[in-house]
Amino acid sequence: MTLRFEQILAEGIAQTSYLVGDDAEGTAAVVDPRPDAEIYLDLARHFGLTITHVLETHIHADFMSGARELVDRLGGSAELCVSEEGGAEYDFPHRRLRPGERLPFGAVELEVVATPGHTPEHVSFLLRERGREQPWGILSGDSFFVDSVGRPDLLGDEQTEELTRALFRTLHEVYRPLPDGTIVYPCHGAGSECGPAIGDRTSTTIGFERQHNTYFAIDDYEEFRQAMQADAPPVPTHYPRLKKVNAAGPAVLGNLPRVPALGPGAFAAAARGGRLVDTRDMLAFGGGHIAGAINIGGRPDLSVWAGWLLDPDQPLFIVLDDDTSLARIVTLLWRVGFTRFGGYLAGGMAAWQEAGQPLRHLPQLTVHELCENPDLLPLDVRKEDEWEGGHVPGARHLFLGELPDRMQELDRDQPIATYCASGFRASIAASLLAASGFDVRNVPGSWKAWRAAGFDVAKE
C-alpha cells in the first residue's frame, strides 16, 4: 500500500486542492476541486485510482467550484459531499457530511470536523491512518492558513460578529488541542484575500503556527476580534457573486468554455456588444491596442483582477499574445466564474493591423521621466499596506480594485501616470482610465524601478 497524497496549486487565485487515496484499494477523494478538472482525472489515472468522493470544505467565494464539473467527468459515479452545518443550502444533488463521520480510503481515512468561522457551514478533514486515533494532518480549507486564519467578514456585517466568535472557538477547541506535529494543508496560500497576510508556504504544522501565527496565539476574544477587523483586506467584488454561484451549483460544461475565432472585421463588430480584454504584455499593449480594451496581462494574476473588474454577464472578447495561449487564458478566467465568451481575435494584433483597423496607443513612462515631470499626478494603485510602506512623493492613492467606482474622484484635466509594484496592475489601471477618456500613461517597473533608481520615498 502507498498513500497517494497530492496537493494541486492553482496559481493566481493561490488555491490548493487535494487528491487523497490508497493505491492498494484503488480509491481516492478530491477535496475542494477547481473547475478545470482534468488535472484530477490525470492524477487518478497516473496512480491507478478511482475517485469515489468529491468533498467540499465550504461554499467558496473566491473561485468557481469544480465539484459538479468533476463528478460529471466521472460519469456521476462519485459522491459529491458537502457540509450539513450552519443551515447551508445547495441547489444541486449532494450528500451531506456529518461531524465525526469517517471516510475510509484503504489505510487512510478522513474524519469530518466542524470548523465554523470563515463560513457557518465550514468543515475540515482530519487525516489519519486507519486504526490510529492521532491524526497526522488536517485539510483545513479556509479556517486555518499559514501565518493566518480565515476571515469571518465575507457574509456581511450582520453575521461578522457571530462568525468571529465561531472562528475563535474553532481555533481554541479544534486546532489548539492538535499535536504539534500535525501537518496543516490549507485551501489557500499567499495572494488570496480569504485571510489576512497569508504566508508563502503551502503547508505548515500546528507546532510552527503555535509559535509564529499571531492570530492563533491570541487568548482574549476582544483582542482577537479587533485584530481580525483591523487586518481584513478589501473584499474583492467577485466574492459575493461566486458565493451565490457555488451554492446554486455552477453550470457543468464538460470542457473549457467555447470561444470562437473571429477575423478582424467580425471581431470589431461583435466586440461592441461586450468587454474587450487584451491579455498581452503592458509594453505590447502600450505600443498599439484596440480602443476601449482593458489590459490584463496573461499571467496567473489575470484570474484575480478579472474577478475584481469584469462583469460575468458581459461576453468577453479576448486579444491574445499568441493564439496558442487561448486555452490557458480561458482557464484562468473560468476559475473565477467567466463562461461567456464572444470570441478571440484570430491572428492577434498582427491580423488587426494588416486589416487596416485603427489603433490606440498608451504612453509608457520611465521612472526618470516621472520624476522629472511635476505636471503629472502619480497615481498609486497598490494595496493600502503597500502604499503605507512608502510611495512616490506627491502621489495620490487609489486601490485598483476600487478604481472603477472611484474614477470620478480624479480630475479629468490632470495628466496621470499610474504605478504599482512592477507595472502589471498599473497597466490595468491606465487602460481603464484611457478607455474612460483620461490623459494617462503607464510606468513600467513602477515602484521597484523607482526604488532601484534611488529616488525619494514618502511615507504617511
PyMOL commands that set and color helices and strands:
alter all, ss='L'
color gray80, all
select helices_A, chain A and resi 38-47+67-73+85-87+157-175+206-212+214-217+221-231+238-248+264-273+282-287+302-309+323-334+348-354+367-372+384-388+400-409+424-435+446-452
alter helices_A, ss='H'
color red, helices_A
select strands_A, chain A and resi 3-10+15-22+27-31+50-55+79-83+95-97+102-105+108-114+123-129+137-141+144-145+148-149+183-186+204-205+261-262+275-278+294-295+316-319+341-345+377-380+396-397+416-419+440-442
alter strands_A, ss='S'
color yellow, strands_A
deselect
rebuild
show_as cartoon
